[in-house]
Amino acid sequence: MTDGFRFGLEAEYMLANKTTLAPLWYKDVTFHELDQIFSAIDLSGLPSLDGLSAEPPHKKLMPFIVEGYGITDENFIPIDAYPKGVEIRTPVCYSLDELCNVFEDCYARMKLALNQANLTPIAISHHPLESKFVGPQNKRRHDFWLWAMEVMTTYGPDINVSFPKEITDKLFSDLEDLNQKVNYYAPALAAISLASPFYQGHIWHVKNEEGLSYRTFKRSIVAPAIELHPDENFRIEFKVFEMSNRMIDFKNYFLLVLALFLDEKLTGRATSQERIYDLGAVARFGLAAPEMKNRFLELYMRAPEILMKHGFNPISLQELTPQIESFWTPSTQMKEIFHKTQTLTPVMESLSWLYTLDGRKI
């Protein structure tokens, strides 16, 4: 029954020195250095790269990208880049199991290559030391240029899903209603994933209280919750989740996104302005923000039935139940480690691994 669904995962990682675990940025590594590392990775055994596009200034099509700020010529053609980190982008996959296997494979290849250069990827959603970047204008549109500078310190996953034609036709028949539905539930989905509690080397505070996500706080005003791609089999790109070092989390994010779009009985609707307000509260309080736990539970409790109806196994979503009940987020654990040690190093170490679906540590 899952025929016609397509999946892709894009996940951005900060880089750190493998030996010291010191967070790195564009001042510490170059595009050319990282591009050479990635270009040398053996791609044999991976699925076809059909569906991926070349990313200038990269010259080779591959599932590994130096993510950062493009440096352009006078015609705004990228000729270099300031790296903020690196990204894995899976080829198009035809099941969630395939996607998880491909992502784990890509991560292992990327990490091995980076380790040989004394670098390691870190699954955090905002740079813990850097908070501001200013670069030469690299976009024709002024607002695009401002956004390119803003995201130089943020990292996150994009959950890409396309649906069978009959479902796509329904979803896209009323785009205003679809966006209002996403506006209502997206902040609650973001709340379970918060993973960036640091600002300039310390725990982020707002109004004299510790917050949970400087990334969500920073992005809430201008970042879209979804991007729609009608020219690519009506691919939907869901953008509010934060990074994780557990493959089970990524799988659950896909299941929750599927449930959101497939469930025709979810009644919540909100404006973009309300989504922005709610994300600001979520950045501070997570699921404890007003209405968020109830919103999440509305979707979560209905998800198994909806997913099974379409041929998806929802069993892994049970992992979220203790997290929901305790209001736990990845940021919660990061803050606990930091409070014990008063240093970022053990936090970085805890985020320098990917835990696979079968419990292995890469």
C-alpha positions as CSV (number, residue, x, y, z in Angstrom):
1,M,0.0,0.0,0.0
2,T,3.0,2.4,0.3
3,D,3.5,2.3,-3.5
4,G,3.8,5.8,-4.8
5,F,5.4,7.3,-1.7
6,R,8.9,8.8,-2.0
7,F,11.2,9.9,0.8
8,G,14.4,11.9,1.2
9,L,16.3,13.2,4.2
10,E,18.6,16.2,4.2
11,A,20.5,16.6,7.5
12,E,23.0,19.3,8.3
13,Y,25.9,18.8,10.8
14,M,28.2,21.2,12.5
15,L,31.9,20.2,12.4
16,A,34.2,19.8,15.3
17,N,37.9,19.0,15.8
18,K,37.9,15.2,16.2
19,T,40.7,15.3,18.9
20,T,39.5,18.3,21.0
21,L,35.8,18.3,20.0
22,A,36.1,22.1,19.7
23,P,33.3,23.4,17.5
24,L,34.5,24.7,14.1
25,W,33.1,27.2,11.6
26,Y,34.0,28.8,8.3
27,K,37.0,30.5,9.9
28,D,38.5,27.0,10.6
29,V,37.8,25.0,7.4
30,T,37.6,25.8,3.7
31,F,35.2,24.7,1.1
32,H,38.0,23.4,-1.0
33,E,39.3,21.2,1.8
34,L,35.9,19.7,2.5
35,D,34.9,19.3,-1.1
36,Q,38.1,17.3,-1.8
37,I,37.3,15.0,1.2
38,F,33.7,14.4,-0.1
39,S,34.7,14.0,-3.7
40,A,37.0,11.1,-2.7
41,I,34.3,9.1,-1.0
42,D,33.4,5.9,-2.8
43,L,29.7,6.0,-3.8
44,S,29.5,2.4,-5.0
45,G,26.6,0.5,-3.6
46,L,24.4,3.6,-3.0
47,P,21.1,4.0,-4.9
48,S,21.0,6.1,-8.0
49,L,21.5,9.8,-7.5
50,D,18.6,10.6,-9.9
51,G,16.5,13.3,-8.3
52,L,19.5,15.1,-6.7
53,S,20.7,18.2,-8.3
54,A,24.3,19.6,-8.6
55,E,25.1,22.2,-5.9
56,P,27.6,24.8,-7.2
57,P,30.4,25.4,-6.5
58,H,30.6,21.6,-6.1
59,K,31.6,20.0,-9.4
60,K,30.6,16.4,-8.5
61,L,27.1,15.1,-8.0
62,M,27.1,13.3,-4.6
63,P,25.0,12.9,-1.5
64,F,27.5,15.0,0.6
65,I,27.4,18.8,0.5
66,V,29.6,21.5,2.1
67,E,26.8,23.6,3.6
68,G,27.4,27.3,4.0
69,Y,27.4,30.7,2.5
70,G,28.0,30.9,-1.2
71,I,30.6,33.3,-2.5
72,T,29.5,34.5,-6.0
73,D,30.8,36.3,-9.0
74,E,29.2,39.5,-10.4
75,N,26.4,37.4,-11.9
76,F,25.6,35.7,-8.5
77,I,27.0,32.4,-9.7
78,P,28.6,30.5,-6.8
79,I,32.4,30.2,-7.1
80,D,33.3,29.4,-3.5
81,A,31.7,29.0,-0.1
82,Y,32.2,29.7,3.5
83,P,31.4,26.4,5.3
84,K,29.1,26.4,8.3
85,G,29.1,22.6,8.3
86,V,28.2,19.6,6.1
87,E,25.1,18.0,4.9
88,I,23.9,14.5,3.9
89,R,21.1,14.4,1.4
90,T,19.9,10.9,0.6
91,P,18.9,9.8,-2.9
92,V,15.2,9.3,-3.5
93,C,14.0,6.3,-1.4
94,Y,10.9,4.2,-1.9
95,S,10.4,3.1,1.7
96,L,11.3,4.3,5.2
97,D,13.4,1.2,5.8
98,E,15.4,1.9,2.7
99,L,15.8,5.6,3.7
100,C,17.1,4.7,7.1
101,N,19.6,2.2,5.7
102,V,20.8,4.6,3.0
103,F,21.2,7.4,5.5
104,E,23.2,5.2,8.0
105,D,25.4,4.1,5.1
106,C,26.0,7.7,4.0
107,Y,26.7,8.8,7.5
108,A,29.3,6.1,8.1
109,R,31.1,7.0,4.8
110,M,31.0,10.7,5.6
111,K,32.2,10.3,9.2
112,L,35.1,8.0,8.2
113,A,36.3,10.5,5.6
114,L,36.0,13.4,8.0
115,N,37.8,11.5,10.8
116,Q,40.8,10.9,8.5
117,A,41.1,14.7,8.3
118,N,40.7,15.0,12.1
119,L,37.1,16.3,11.8
120,T,33.9,14.9,13.1
121,P,30.2,15.8,12.5
122,I,28.1,17.0,15.4
123,A,24.3,16.7,15.6
124,I,23.3,20.1,17.1
125,S,20.9,22.6,15.7
126,H,22.7,25.9,16.4
127,H,26.4,26.7,16.7
128,P,27.1,26.8,20.4
129,L,29.7,29.6,20.1
130,E,28.8,31.7,17.0
131,S,25.6,33.6,16.7
132,K,26.1,36.2,13.9
133,F,27.5,36.2,10.3
134,V,27.9,39.0,7.9
135,G,29.0,38.3,4.3
136,P,29.0,40.1,0.9
137,Q,25.7,40.1,-0.9
138,N,25.3,36.8,-2.7
139,K,21.6,36.9,-3.8
140,R,19.9,39.3,-6.2
141,R,16.9,39.6,-3.7
142,H,17.8,41.4,-0.6
143,D,15.5,39.2,1.6
144,F,17.2,36.0,0.3
145,W,20.6,37.5,1.1
146,L,19.5,38.4,4.7
147,W,18.3,34.8,5.1
148,A,21.5,33.3,3.8
149,M,23.4,35.2,6.5
150,E,20.9,34.2,9.2
151,V,21.2,30.5,8.6
152,M,25.0,30.4,8.8
153,T,24.7,29.3,12.4
154,T,21.8,26.9,12.2
155,Y,21.6,23.2,11.4
156,G,18.6,21.0,10.9
157,P,16.9,18.2,8.9
158,D,14.5,18.6,6.0
159,I,11.9,15.8,5.9
160,N,11.1,15.3,2.2
161,V,7.9,13.3,1.2
162,S,6.0,13.0,-2.0
163,F,2.7,11.1,-2.2
164,P,0.7,9.0,-4.6
165,K,-1.1,11.1,-7.2
166,E,-4.6,10.6,-5.7
167,I,-3.3,11.9,-2.3
168,T,-1.3,14.7,-3.9
169,D,-4.4,15.9,-5.8
170,K,-6.3,16.2,-2.5
171,L,-3.5,17.9,-0.6
172,F,-2.9,20.5,-3.3
173,S,-6.6,21.1,-4.0
174,D,-6.7,23.7,-1.3
175,L,-3.3,25.1,-0.5
176,E,-4.6,27.8,1.9
177,D,-6.2,25.1,4.1
178,L,-3.1,22.9,3.9
179,N,-0.9,25.7,5.1
180,Q,-3.2,26.6,7.9
181,K,-3.2,23.0,9.0
182,V,0.6,22.9,9.0
183,N,0.7,26.3,10.9
184,Y,-1.4,24.8,13.7
185,Y,0.5,21.5,14.2
186,A,4.0,22.3,13.2
187,P,5.0,24.1,16.4
188,A,3.9,21.1,18.5
189,L,5.9,18.7,16.2
190,A,9.0,21.0,16.5
191,A,8.6,20.9,20.3
192,I,9.6,17.2,20.6
193,S,12.9,17.7,18.7
194,L,14.5,20.9,20.3
195,A,18.2,20.5,20.2
196,S,20.0,23.8,20.5
197,P,20.0,25.2,24.0
198,F,23.3,27.1,23.7
199,Y,24.2,30.7,22.8
200,Q,27.7,32.0,22.7
201,G,29.1,29.3,24.8
202,H,26.5,29.3,27.6
203,I,22.9,28.1,28.0
204,W,20.6,30.4,26.2
205,H,18.4,32.6,28.5
206,V,15.4,34.6,27.5
207,K,13.6,36.8,30.1
208,N,15.9,35.4,32.8
209,E,14.9,31.8,32.1
210,E,16.7,29.0,30.4
211,G,15.4,28.3,26.9
212,L,15.4,25.1,24.9
213,S,16.1,26.2,21.3
214,Y,17.9,29.2,20.1
215,R,17.5,27.9,16.5
216,T,13.7,27.7,16.6
217,F,13.6,31.1,18.3
218,K,15.8,32.6,15.6
219,R,14.0,31.0,12.7
220,S,10.5,31.4,13.9
221,I,9.9,34.8,12.4
222,V,11.0,34.3,8.8
223,A,11.5,30.6,8.1
224,P,8.7,28.6,6.4
225,A,7.4,25.5,8.1
226,I,7.1,23.7,4.7
227,E,8.3,24.3,1.1
228,L,6.2,22.9,-1.7
229,H,7.8,21.7,-5.0
230,P,5.1,21.1,-7.6
231,D,7.9,20.7,-10.3
232,E,9.3,17.7,-8.4
233,N,6.4,15.3,-8.1
234,F,4.8,17.7,-5.6
235,R,7.5,17.0,-3.1
236,I,6.7,18.5,0.4
237,E,9.7,19.6,2.4
238,F,9.0,19.8,6.2
239,K,11.5,22.1,7.9
240,V,10.6,22.7,11.6
241,F,12.3,19.6,13.3
242,E,15.8,20.0,14.8
243,M,18.8,17.7,14.5
244,S,19.1,14.3,16.2
245,N,21.9,11.7,16.6
246,R,19.3,8.9,16.7
247,M,18.0,7.3,13.5
248,I,14.8,6.3,15.4
249,D,14.0,10.0,15.8
250,F,14.4,10.7,12.1
251,K,12.1,7.7,11.3
252,N,9.5,9.0,13.7
253,Y,9.7,12.5,12.2
254,F,8.8,11.0,8.9
255,L,5.9,9.1,10.4
256,L,4.6,12.2,12.1
257,V,4.8,14.2,8.9
258,L,3.0,11.4,7.1
259,A,0.3,11.4,9.7
260,L,-0.1,15.2,9.6
261,F,-0.7,15.2,5.8
262,L,-2.7,12.0,5.6
263,D,-5.1,12.6,8.4
264,E,-8.1,14.3,6.9
265,K,-9.9,14.6,10.3
266,L,-7.4,16.9,12.0
267,T,-9.3,20.1,12.7
268,G,-6.7,22.5,13.9
269,R,-6.0,25.6,11.7
270,A,-3.9,28.6,12.3
271,T,-2.5,31.7,10.5
272,S,1.2,32.2,9.8
273,Q,1.3,34.9,12.4
274,E,0.0,32.4,15.0
275,R,2.6,29.8,14.0
276,I,5.3,32.4,14.5
277,Y,4.0,33.2,18.0
278,D,3.6,29.6,18.9
279,L,7.2,28.7,17.7
280,G,8.6,31.5,19.9
281,A,6.8,29.9,22.9
282,V,8.0,26.4,21.9
283,A,11.6,27.6,21.7
284,R,11.4,28.6,25.4
285,F,9.1,25.9,26.9
286,G,8.9,23.0,24.4
287,L,5.7,20.9,24.8
288,A,5.0,22.8,28.0
289,A,4.1,25.9,25.9
290,P,0.4,26.7,25.9
291,E,-1.7,24.2,24.0
292,M,1.3,22.4,22.5
293,K,1.0,19.1,24.4
294,N,-2.7,18.8,23.5
295,R,-2.0,19.6,19.9
296,F,0.7,17.0,19.7
297,L,-1.4,14.4,21.4
298,E,-4.3,15.0,19.0
299,L,-2.1,14.1,16.1
300,Y,-0.1,11.4,17.9
301,M,-3.0,9.4,19.2
302,R,-4.6,9.2,15.8
303,A,-1.3,8.5,13.9
304,P,-1.2,4.7,14.3
305,E,-4.6,4.1,12.7
306,I,-3.9,6.6,9.9
307,L,-0.4,5.2,9.2
308,M,-1.5,1.5,9.2
309,K,-4.3,2.4,6.8
310,H,-1.7,3.5,4.3
311,G,0.6,0.5,4.9
312,F,3.1,2.1,7.4
313,N,4.2,0.5,10.6
314,P,3.8,3.0,13.5
315,I,5.4,0.9,16.2
316,S,8.5,3.1,16.6
317,L,6.3,6.1,17.6
318,Q,5.8,4.4,21.0
319,E,9.3,5.6,21.8
320,L,7.9,9.1,22.1
321,T,5.4,8.4,24.9
322,P,7.8,8.8,27.9
323,Q,9.3,11.9,26.2
324,I,5.8,13.4,25.9
325,E,4.8,12.6,29.4
326,S,8.0,14.1,30.9
327,F,8.3,17.0,28.4
328,W,11.8,15.8,27.6
329,T,13.8,17.1,24.6
330,P,17.3,16.5,23.3
331,S,18.1,20.0,24.7
332,T,17.1,18.7,28.1
333,Q,19.9,16.2,28.1
334,M,22.4,18.7,26.6
335,K,21.7,21.1,29.4
336,E,22.0,18.4,32.1
337,I,25.4,17.4,30.8
338,F,26.5,21.1,30.7
339,H,25.3,21.8,34.2
340,K,27.3,18.9,35.5
341,T,30.6,19.8,33.8
342,Q,30.3,23.5,32.9
343,T,31.9,22.8,29.6
344,L,30.7,22.0,26.1
345,T,33.2,19.2,25.4
346,P,31.2,16.3,26.8
347,V,28.1,17.7,25.1
348,M,29.9,17.7,21.8
349,E,31.1,14.1,22.4
350,S,27.6,12.9,23.1
351,L,26.5,14.3,19.8
352,S,29.4,13.0,17.7
353,W,27.7,9.6,17.1
354,L,24.8,8.3,15.1
355,Y,22.8,5.6,16.9
356,T,21.4,3.3,14.2
357,L,17.9,1.6,14.2
358,D,19.5,-1.6,15.5
359,G,21.3,0.2,18.3
360,R,24.8,0.4,16.8
361,K,26.9,3.5,17.4
362,I,28.6,4.9,14.3
